[in-house]
Amino acid sequence: MPETVATGAAVRTLEEQELPTRERQRQTAGRFPLVPVVLALAAALLAACCASLLIGTESVAPARLLTAVLDGRDADAEAWSLVVDYRLPRTLVAVAVGAALGVAGAVIQAYTRNPLADPGILGVNAGAALAVIVAIWFGVASSTAALVWPALVGAAIATLLVLLLAAAGRGPATPVRMVLAGVAMAAVFGGITTGIRLSDERTFERFRSWAAGSVAGRDLTDLAAVIPVIIVGLIVGILLVKPLNAVALGDDVAAALGVSVATVRLATVASVALLAGAATAVAGPIGFVGLMIPHTVRLLVGNDQTRIIPLSVLAAPTLLLVADTLARVVVPLREVPVGIVTALIGGPVLIALIRNKAVDTQ
């Protein structure tokens, strides 16, 4: 009898040792090899950047663009002004915002093990929106660029409150508690925002254009205000790829593998707050990018976060650039906010993923 018990214990030990290996094999099981996917996404991003520079309410022929770039402003002042002064900053902002939202979505989905998690699930977007409408209400933000810093502060305060609420009471701030705290705080922030918005028509008009989500009219000054925050958030997100793979096995297994679950939790919240906060600050709330891109990448390369998170840096800006380009031409002689286009694209795609059972837990 003791020999049987010892044998059973040995078998369980071997199974526990083999678990990470089996999980690793499952994670890396994608439909396509990594290198072709990287090359395809890089090419798609480059093509989307070119389309963003050339296409709009007034299109620019590639020959005119090339002439303006090579010969300078004097060769074609109109093309130079349209492309270099207006569309190039807009394109760079879209790339930065897309990368931030894509990585934030991948990180929060990996940590919560919830494939329907979104960067805004921690209340970051709602906190930024409340700070923006308060800044407009008190008249301290006279331009779109002036809304960046209030939005960043609001996102940071929202993140801190969510952490404190999730850690209150007994036990650690588990993913479930963090999500519930984020949903609760988002509801509170949203209620206050709605109250202010309905109480003052002037505030509502200014807030409405920001809340729709757009990169139109953003310039290099706006980008310079948030790019350091985005870079730090991207670095933290990239550093989390291996710890998040371990956490996917469960907190106990991750701890047995030497991963500090508490450190991963704090780093995850920091990364998502920095990325989603900065993206929301400069472009307003843009939905579905952080939700949809991780699913798309996961279909291509499997569930390994060492692939999903870095590839989201390429895939998410491509989606946002395509949506922004469509936003310029979908209605003749005027533009619509890119947030509307991402919702129109993301909704059907997400429904298709669910119907095909592509949305699965990690």
N, C-alpha and C positions, 0 to 999 in steps of 0.2 A: 504493500500500500504506500509507504513512504517513497518507494522507488517510482511509483506511478505519479505521485504528486510532484516529485522532482522533475520527472520527464515533462509533465504538463507545464511546469514553470519554465523549463528550458525552451519549450516550443513557443510559449508566449513571449519570452525574451527575444527569440529569433524573429518572431513576427513583428515585434516593436522595432527591432533594428532594421528590418526590411521595409517598414512602412514608409520612411522618407524616400527610399529608392523607388518604390512603387509609385508614390505620389509624384516624384520627379519625372518618371516615365509618362505618367498621365498628363502632367503639366506641359511637357514638351511635345506632346502629340498634336501637331497642327496639320492643316491640310496641305500647306506649301512649305518648301524650304525657306530658311530665314533670309539668305542673301537675295534671291529674286524678289522677295517681298520688300526688303529695304530699298532695292533699286527701283522697284515700281512705285513705291510711296514717294521716294525722292523725286522721281520724274514727274509724278502727279503734282507734287508741291511746286516744282519749278514751272510747270505748265499753268497751274492756278495763279501763280504770281504774275506770269506774263499776261494772262487773260485779265487780271485785275488792273494791270497798267494800261491795257489797250482798250478795254470795253467799258462803256458807260452810256450815259445819256448822249454824249458826243464821243464817238469812237475815234481812235487814232490808228492809222495804218502802221504796220510794223516798220515800213521804210521811213516814215516821218519820225517815229520814235528813235530809230537808229541814227538818223541824221541829227536830231536834236541832242542825243547823248554824245555822239562823236564830235560834232562841230560846235556844241555849246548853245546858249540861249539865243545868240544873235542869228543863228541859222534858221531857227523856227521858234520864235518867241511864244506863239500860241501853244504849240505842242509841248514845249518845255514847261510852260506854266501849268498846263493841264496835267501832265504826267509827273514831272519832277516835284513841283511845288504842292500839288494836291493829291494825286493818286499814290505816289510813292510812300509818303508818310502814312496814308490810310492803309496801304498794303502791309507795311511793317507793323503797324498797330494790330492789324488782323492776325498776322503771323504770331505775334507775341501773345495776344489774347487767346487765340486758338490753342497754342501750345500749353498755356496755363490751364485752360479749362480741361483739355484732354488728359493731362497728367493728374490734375486734381481729381477728376472722375475715376481714373484708373486706381489711384491710391486709396480713395475712400471706398470703392467697391471691393478692393482686395482686403482692406482692414476689417470692414464690417461683414465681409463674406455675403454681401447683399448685392446681387447683380442689378438691382433697380435703384441702387444708391446714386445720388447726384451730389455734386459739390455743394449745392445749397442746402443739403440735408442737415448740416450743422448750424443753420441759421445765419450763415455768413452773408448771403445775398439780402436777407431781410434786415440784418443789422446795417449793412451799407445803405440800403434804401431809406431806412429811418433817418440815418445821419444826413443823407442828401436832402431829404425833404425838410428836415429841421434847418439845415443851412440855407435853403431857399426861403423858408418861412421867415427867418430872422434877417434875410438880406445880406448874409456874409459871403455868398457865392454869386458873383456877377456874371460869370461865364461858365461854359462847360468845363474848361480846364480847372476852374476854381473848385469844382465838385470832387476832384480826384482825392484830395487830402481828407475832407470829411468822410468820404466813402471808405477810405482805408482805416480811419479811426473807428468808424462804426463797425466795420468787419472785425477789427481786433477786439473791440469791447464785446461784441456778440460771441466771439470764440471763447473769450475768458469766462463769460457768464455761463455758457454751455458746459465748459469744463468744471466750473464750480458746482453747477447743478447736478451734473452726472456723478461727481465725486461725493456729493452730500449723502449722509446716511451710512449704512453698513455696506461694506464691500467696495471693491475698486470700480473705477469708471469703465465698465465693460462696453463693447460696441453697441449693445442693445440700449443701455442706459444713455449713452452719448446720442444715439439717434433719437430716442424719446425726448431727451433734453433739447436737442436741436429743433425738433418739431414743435415742442412747447414754446420755446423762445421765438421761433419764427412766427407762430400764431400771435404772440403778444406784440412783437414788433410790427407785424402786418396790421393788427388792429389799430395801433397808435398811428401808423402811417396813413391808414384809410381815414381816420378821424381828422388828422391835419389836412389831408388832401381835400376832404369835403367841406372843411370850414373856411377855406380861402381859395377863391377861383383863380387868382393870379398864381398862387403856388401850384395849384393843380396843373395849369397850362405849362409851366416850366418843367414840372416834374414828369409830365406825361411824355415829353420827348426823350428824356433820359431813360425812363422806365421801359420804353419799348425795346431798348437794346440796339445800339448802332455804333459803327466805327466811322460814319460819315463826318467830315469836318474835324476829325482828330488830327493833330499835327505832331511834330517831333518833340515839342515841349510836353505834351501829354504823355508821350511814350517815355521820355526821359524821367518823368516823375514816378513811373511804376516799374520800369525795366529792372532796376536793382532788386526790387521786391520779388519780381517774377524769377529772376536768375537765382536768387537764394532759395525760393520755393522749388524750382526745378532741380537744383542740386540736392536738396533734402529728399525730394521724391525719388531721384535716381539712386541715392544711397540706401533707400528703403527696399530696393527690389528683392534682395535675398532675405532680409528679416520678414518681409511680408509673405514670401513663399513658406517660411517656417511657421508663421502665425496661421496660415491657411490650414495647417495640420491640426490646429487646436492650441490653446494657450499652454496646456500641460506639456504637450510634445515640444512646442517651441521653447519652453523653459528648459526642458531636458536636453535640447540641442544647444543650450547656451545663449539663447536669445532673451534679452530683457524685454518682457512684454510691456512693462510700464514705459520704458524708453521708446519703444515702437509706437505706443499710443500717443505720447506727447509729440513725437516727431511727425506722426501722421496728421495730427490736428494742426501742428504748425505749418506743415507743407500745404495742406488744403486751405487753411486760412490765408496764407500768404498769396497763393495762386488765385483762388477764387475771389479774394478780396481785391487784389490788384486788377484782375480782369473786369470785375464788376465796377470798380472805381472808374476805369477809363472808358468802358464801353456800355455800361449799364448791364442789367441782368439778361444774359443770352442763354436760352434753354436748349436742352437736348444734345449739345456738343459733348459735354462731360458725361452724359448718360449713354449716348449712342456709340461714340468712338471706341471705348474699351471693348464693347461687344464685337464690333467689326474686326478689331485687331485680334481679339481672342479667337474668332472664327478662322483667321488666317494662320496663326502661329501657336495656338494652344493656350493653356492657362498659366504659363510660366511668366511671372512678373518681370524677370530679367529681359523679357522680350516685349511684353505688353506696354510697360511704362515708357521705355525709350521710343518705341515705335509710335506711341501716341503723340510724341513731339512732332512727328512728320504727318500723321493722319489728320489730327484735329485742325491744324491750320489750313490744310487742304480743303476740308469741309467748310470751314468758315469763309475762306476766300471764294469758293464756288457759290456759297449762299449770298455773300456780299455782292458778287458780280451779277447774280440773278436779280438781286434787289434793285439794281440800277436799271434793269431793262424790262422787268416784268410788267411795269406800268409805264406806258409811253410818256416821255418828257418829264418824269418825276421819279423819285426813289422812294422805296418803302424801307422801314427799319429791318435790319438783317435778322433781328430776333424773331420777326414774323416768319421769315423765310426758313430759318432753322426749325421752327416749330412745324411748318408745313412739310418739310423734308423728314424731320425726325419722327413725327407721329406715325405716319404709315410704315416707315422702316422698322420702328420698334414693334408695331403690331405684327409685321411680317416675321420678325425674329421670334416673337412669342408663339405665333402660330406654327412656326417650324421647329419649336422647342429648342431654339438656339440659346435662349436665355435660361441659364442653369446656374445653380449655386456652384461656388468654387470649391 
